[in-house]
Structures are given as C-alpha cells and as structure tokens.
Amino acid sequence: STWYHCPRREREGVASCDSKAIKAELLDEKVLEIFREIEHDPEVIRQYMKQEEKKPAGSTDALRKQILENGQKIDRLTATLAENGSSAAAKYIIAQIEKLDIEQIELNRKLSEQSVEMRRQQARLRGATEKRMEITRLLENFDEFTMEEKNEIARTVIQSATWDNESLFLTL
C-alpha cells in the first residue's frame, strides 16, 4: 500500500510537522468524492478554484457614459472659451477644462483596470470550465485509465492539495 507523507516532516523531523502519513487510497477516494461532486453540480468547482483578491466591480458602461459626458462638457467649454477668449471668465473656463481633463484621465485609468479585471474573470471562468471537463473525462472513463493516466489528469486539474489529518483542501 502507498502512503502520502509530509515532506517537511521527512526533511526536518517530527517536531516540524504534526501531520501523520495517510494511505494514498483514502486520499485518492476523497479527491474522487470532490470530483464527483463537481461533476454533479458544475457550480461546486468555484469552491475549489483559487480565490483572487477581488476589486470592486463597478460598471464599465457607467464609466464610458461619464467619459462621454465629460468629453461633451469639455467640448462645450472649449467652444465657449473660443467665443469669449478675452473675457474675465476665460480663466475660470480654462480651470474647469483642466479639472475635467484630470477627471477624464482618472476615469480612463479606472476603465482600463476594470477591463483587465473582466478579462481575468473570463480567463478564470474558462479555466474552471476546462478543469471541470477534465474531471468529467476522468470520471467517465475512470476504469479504462491506467494509474499513471489518472495521476496525470489529476495533476493537470489540481494546483494544490493539503491534508490536515481530518480534511482535504484542494485548490484547482
């Protein structure tokens, strides 16, 4: 029978890690239980995906609308300035245009950040879908795969696995 051991315990001794060895068959069965749960309910995979720090979402549509409105304000103020360039109000118009320009730069920066975050979320979703497909493929043909093939599929799906003597924690 094969056993999983804590590598740190093996390197540094019992005092460095209180995890005991566990039979590979027991841990493999726990992994299969999680895989079956994911196969049965696709949403379950989210519990096992690496959680990244989420930034406040906000709406790219709202940002685009505000950028457009600010651009229109700048255009109107520029037209007013062209007609009243020698007026005492010109300095106030210029100050307002400069303020709106700074605001535009910040809005464009936020829009860019949100676009990047949306692409990251889409990539994570694709990754979760691909991992679920691999899990389903493994379970559908489980008895036909060799142990090496099963392990290879598991390695492509599982990022990390941690056993705390009671529970298995997977990150896909």
Salt bridges, closest charged atoms under 4 A:
GLU10 OE2 - HIS5 ND1 3.54
GLU29 OE2 - ARG36 NH1 3.07
GLU43 OE1 - ARG46 NE 2.95
GLU52 OE1 - ARG124 NH1 3.13
GLU106 OE2 - ARG109 NH2 2.33
GLU113 OE2 - ARG109 NH1 2.32
GLU117 OE1 - ARG120 NH1 3.66
GLU117 OE2 - ARG124 NH2 3.16
GLU134 OE1 - ARG137 NH2 3.13
